[in-house]
Amino acid sequence: MQKLKHGKDAKELANTVIQMLLPYKHLVHSITSDNGLEFAEHQLIAKNLHADVYFAHPFASWERGINEYTNKLIRIYLKNEFRFGTRFICQIYTASIK
């Protein structure tokens, strides 16, 4: 997980996704996203990761199942006031590579 410096900038998001997933390229077969403008550079992501990119239909959260399930778990176990700061992101990253 990484926070974008310029919000929903498509080029920045594409470069960040590529940078974060490149070490796992052999495991990434497809990516499903919502229809936000930040995914306008989806072809760049697909080309660099050799993966298919799909877009969920509006208001069809079941098409992004693992994402919605993860969000549900976060809402259950963390208080609404919880801030996803750099320290938390570092802890998640550290736990994920063990």
C-alpha positions as a Python dict, from the first residue, in 0.01 Angstrom:
ca = {
    (1, 'M'): (0, 0, 0),
    (2, 'Q'): (133, 342, -88),
    (3, 'K'): (-18, 687, -71),
    (4, 'L'): (-9, 887, -393),
    (5, 'K'): (148, 1232, -369),
    (6, 'H'): (-94, 1392, -618),
    (7, 'G'): (-420, 1216, -534),
    (8, 'K'): (-593, 1045, -822),
    (9, 'D'): (-332, 1113, -1090),
    (10, 'A'): (-354, 833, -1350),
    (11, 'K'): (11, 832, -1453),
    (12, 'E'): (133, 835, -1093),
    (13, 'L'): (-106, 553, -1000),
    (14, 'A'): (6, 344, -1297),
    (15, 'N'): (374, 387, -1212),
    (16, 'T'): (309, 307, -844),
    (17, 'V'): (109, -7, -925),
    (18, 'I'): (377, -125, -1166),
    (19, 'Q'): (655, -57, -913),
    (20, 'M'): (472, -240, -634),
    (21, 'L'): (358, -541, -838),
    (22, 'L'): (658, -593, -1064),
    (23, 'P'): (832, -830, -818),
    (24, 'Y'): (512, -1040, -822),
    (25, 'K'): (456, -1015, -1197),
    (26, 'H'): (455, -1393, -1234),
    (27, 'L'): (161, -1412, -989),
    (28, 'V'): (-47, -1126, -1132),
    (29, 'H'): (-280, -1251, -1405),
    (30, 'S'): (-555, -992, -1387),
    (31, 'I'): (-650, -671, -1208),
    (32, 'T'): (-1007, -558, -1152),
    (33, 'S'): (-1065, -194, -1071),
    (34, 'D'): (-1350, 50, -1043),
    (35, 'N'): (-1418, 309, -1312),
    (36, 'G'): (-1231, 597, -1151),
    (37, 'L'): (-1028, 838, -1362),
    (38, 'E'): (-715, 729, -1177),
    (39, 'F'): (-719, 407, -1385),
    (40, 'A'): (-704, 591, -1718),
    (41, 'E'): (-351, 452, -1770),
    (42, 'H'): (-468, 91, -1731),
    (43, 'Q'): (-305, -7, -2062),
    (44, 'L'): (37, 90, -1924),
    (45, 'I'): (-22, -131, -1620),
    (46, 'A'): (-141, -422, -1835),
    (47, 'K'): (157, -392, -2072),
    (48, 'N'): (422, -380, -1799),
    (49, 'L'): (274, -657, -1586),
    (50, 'H'): (152, -874, -1876),
    (51, 'A'): (-187, -887, -1706),
    (52, 'D'): (-545, -831, -1812),
    (53, 'V'): (-721, -531, -1661),
    (54, 'Y'): (-1097, -546, -1607),
    (55, 'F'): (-1338, -281, -1488),
    (56, 'A'): (-1626, -354, -1253),
    (57, 'H'): (-1970, -229, -1346),
    (58, 'P'): (-2092, 72, -1146),
    (59, 'F'): (-2257, -30, -815),
    (60, 'A'): (-2150, -393, -863),
    (61, 'S'): (-1921, -438, -565),
    (62, 'W'): (-1942, -819, -590),
    (63, 'E'): (-1728, -794, -905),
    (64, 'R'): (-1439, -682, -681),
    (65, 'G'): (-1491, -945, -414),
    (66, 'I'): (-1155, -960, -235),
    (67, 'N'): (-1139, -581, -220),
    (68, 'E'): (-1484, -550, -65),
    (69, 'Y'): (-1416, -833, 179),
    (70, 'T'): (-1091, -668, 290),
    (71, 'N'): (-1270, -335, 337),
    (72, 'K'): (-1530, -514, 549),
    (73, 'L'): (-1261, -664, 773),
    (74, 'I'): (-1092, -327, 813),
    (75, 'R'): (-1423, -169, 918),
    (76, 'I'): (-1489, -447, 1169),
    (77, 'Y'): (-1150, -446, 1339),
    (78, 'L'): (-1047, -80, 1318),
    (79, 'K'): (-1232, 216, 1461),
    (80, 'N'): (-1375, 476, 1220),
    (81, 'E'): (-1132, 735, 1354),
    (82, 'F'): (-831, 518, 1262),
    (83, 'R'): (-581, 694, 1033),
    (84, 'F'): (-395, 495, 768),
    (85, 'G'): (-62, 671, 820),
    (86, 'T'): (285, 580, 703),
    (87, 'R'): (357, 380, 1019),
    (88, 'F'): (51, 158, 967),
    (89, 'I'): (136, 104, 600),
    (90, 'C'): (492, 6, 693),
    (91, 'Q'): (360, -246, 948),
    (92, 'I'): (129, -401, 688),
    (93, 'Y'): (411, -421, 435),
    (94, 'T'): (650, -576, 687),
    (95, 'A'): (391, -835, 788),
    (96, 'S'): (317, -919, 423),
    (97, 'I'): (679, -1006, 336),
    (98, 'K'): (735, -1240, 631),
}
